């Protein structure tokens, strides 16, 4: 029977998935660390963009298509609810299984760990199709590889979902910030 379906009565499955005792507190701390890292990466990007502008280079500032959908939504709430489910459940699950579950381990098997982490983070950022968010997304993608190594795949899914949920709510409540 598949490991994701089997539930051990002694709770060992939760521990094996990185969701054992103390997991909630650990996830909150990891989420705070992830936001701090993304904030710092965003500041680096802003410094880089300002320096580029000082040299006469205009870097793209376009947002992701999903961000635009959220910001421009007018009408019934159900499309936003579907989008919220996609952003907070579907995307984190698929992306983490793909990136931290398959791509990163494959890179780690053939490259030094640092290169595998960096390359996975960069690929993670690139697939989001937003140059303006490249640094923060690459930092998040690389950080999730480190979380994967230490805590397993499922905490990565939960952390990714938390970051996406926070971003989604932030866009709804404070779109001009």
Beta strands, then each sheet from edge to edge (+ up, - down):
end
